[in-house]
Structure formats: C-alpha cells, structure tokens
Amino acid sequence: MCVAQVARRLLPYGEDRDDAFTAALLHDVGLLALAADEGDYLACVLARARAERRPVVEIELEERGVTHAELGAHLLAQWGLPDSIVEAVAYHHRPSALHQPRLDAVAAVAIACGLVDDRVDAEYIAALGVADRLDDWRAIAAEVVGGPTA
C-alpha cells in the first residue's frame, strides 16, 4: 500500500497516475503466486537473498532466469489488465530496460519501490530528467511510510 500511495503522488492527475496506483498495488503479485505454488522455491530465494544481502530479483535471475515481476506481469496480462499496468509490474525492478524512459506508470512504480525500500536508482531518475524532484519525492515517501506527523 505504501508503494501505491507514493507512486500515485509522483504523477499528475490522469490515466498514468491511476495506472501507477493500480500497478503499485499489484507489483508483487508474482511473489504471491510463487508463495502459493512454489513456496519451497520462494523460501530458498528469500533466505539466500537475506544471507547474501542481495536483491531477491538477482537471486531469481540466477536461479531460473525469470523474476516474480515478470511472472506477475504475465499473470496480470492473462487476467486482461491494461498493458500500462502489466508493463509497470514487469519492469518495477528494472525500468531502465525500457528503451525510452519517461515519467509514466512504469517509472512511478519503480521509483516508489525504490523510495519505500530506500534503494533509489539515482541514475535512472537522472535519465528521466527529474533528478531535481528527488528530495521532494523522498519527503513524500517518508510521510507515507512514517505516517502523518503530529
């Protein structure tokens, strides 16, 4: 929910903003699918990521060559969700894999994930041409994650 609240606030009102919110709500649906169908595999991946202090997606790529993001995106596509939401889920860990980065739902979900997890990809944000917004976005994430201040 935190990622969705942050993603929504990174974009102006409109379709991209709505898609970013929805995609952010669903961005880890691939983890849920793995937990339901391949719990032992997921447990091993999570344990290895924790032990090696590495991102889960790196371990997934090494183990099977596919990530929970891609699995989740495939599932959402099968359910008939819009391409913009499917794409945002698919690329939420690797948005720079898209050829022409722009500040859209994909970018908002990826940036929101980074802000919430404190793993911001400053290089990607610079490539988007929005590095000047990073401090404001960090403040939004801090407000959402920490809750309202008194």
C-alpha positions in Angstrom: 0.0 0.0 0.0 2.9 2.4 0.8 4.3 1.9 -2.7 0.9 2.6 -4.3 0.4 5.8 -2.2 3.8 7.1 -3.1 3.5 6.1 -6.8 0.2 8.0 -7.1 1.8 11.1 -5.7 4.7 11.1 -8.2 2.5 11.8 -11.2 -0.1 14.5 -12.1 -3.8 13.6 -12.2 -4.7 11.4 -15.1 -4.6 7.9 -16.5 -0.9 7.3 -15.8 -1.5 8.3 -12.2 -4.4 5.8 -11.8 -2.4 3.1 -13.6 0.6 3.7 -11.4 -1.5 3.3 -8.3 -3.1 0.1 -9.5 0.2 -1.4 -10.7 1.9 -0.5 -7.5 -0.9 -2.3 -5.5 -0.2 -5.3 -7.7 3.6 -5.0 -8.2 4.5 -8.1 -6.1 1.6 -10.4 -7.2 4.3 -12.6 -8.6 5.6 -13.3 -5.1 2.1 -14.3 -4.0 1.8 -16.7 -7.0 5.2 -18.2 -6.1 4.2 -18.5 -2.4 1.0 -20.3 -3.4 2.5 -22.6 -6.0 6.2 -22.9 -5.2 6.6 -22.0 -1.6 9.8 -24.0 -1.1 11.5 -22.3 -4.0 10.4 -18.9 -2.8 11.6 -19.6 0.7 15.0 -20.6 -0.6 15.3 -17.5 -2.8 14.3 -15.2 0.1 16.7 -17.0 2.5 19.6 -16.7 0.0 18.8 -13.0 -0.7 18.8 -12.3 3.0 22.0 -14.3 3.7 23.9 -12.7 0.8 22.4 -9.3 1.3 21.3 -9.1 -2.3 18.1 -8.2 -4.0 15.6 -11.0 -4.5 15.4 -10.3 -8.2 19.1 -11.1 -8.6 18.7 -14.4 -7.0 15.6 -15.2 -9.1 17.5 -14.4 -12.3 20.4 -16.7 -11.2 18.1 -19.5 -10.2 15.6 -19.5 -13.0 16.3 -16.6 -15.3 12.9 -15.1 -14.6 11.7 -12.8 -11.8 8.5 -12.5 -9.7 7.9 -9.2 -11.6 7.8 -10.9 -15.0 5.7 -13.8 -13.5 3.3 -11.3 -12.0 3.1 -9.3 -15.2 2.3 -12.5 -17.2 -0.5 -13.3 -14.8 -2.0 -9.8 -15.0 -1.9 -9.9 -18.8 -3.7 -13.2 -18.7 -6.4 -11.6 -16.5 -6.8 -8.9 -19.1 -5.4 -5.9 -17.2 -4.3 -2.9 -19.4 -0.8 -3.1 -20.9 0.3 0.0 -19.0 -0.3 -1.8 -15.7 1.2 -5.1 -16.9 4.3 -3.2 -18.1 4.7 -1.3 -14.8 4.6 -4.6 -12.9 7.0 -6.3 -15.3 9.6 -3.5 -15.1 9.3 -2.4 -11.5 12.8 -3.6 -10.6 14.4 -2.8 -14.0 12.7 0.2 -15.5 15.8 1.2 -17.4 15.4 -1.9 -19.5 12.7 0.0 -21.5 14.3 1.8 -24.4 12.8 5.2 -23.9 12.4 6.1 -20.3 9.7 8.6 -19.5 7.8 9.6 -16.3 4.8 7.3 -16.6 3.3 4.5 -14.6 6.4 2.3 -15.1 8.7 5.0 -13.8 6.4 5.9 -10.9 6.1 2.3 -9.6 9.8 1.7 -9.9 10.7 5.0 -8.2 8.1 4.4 -5.5 9.5 1.0 -4.8 13.0 2.4 -4.6 11.9 5.2 -2.3 10.0 2.9 0.1 12.8 0.4 0.2 15.5 3.1 0.4 17.1 1.9 -2.8 16.7 4.8 -5.1 18.2 4.4 -8.6 19.5 8.0 -8.9 21.0 7.2 -12.4 17.6 6.2 -13.7 16.0 9.3 -12.2 18.6 11.4 -13.8 18.0 9.7 -17.2 14.3 10.7 -16.8 15.4 14.3 -16.3 13.7 14.6 -13.0 16.6 14.5 -10.5 15.5 17.9 -9.2 12.4 16.3 -7.8 14.1 13.6 -5.8 14.2 15.4 -2.5 10.5 16.2 -2.7 9.8 12.5 -3.5 11.9 11.3 -0.6 9.8 13.6 1.7 6.6 12.1 0.2 7.9 8.5 0.8 8.9 9.4 4.4 5.5 10.9 5.1 3.7 7.8 3.7 6.0 5.2 5.3 6.2 7.0 8.6 2.6 8.1 8.7 1.4 11.6 9.4 3.4 13.7 11.7 1.9 15.5 14.7 
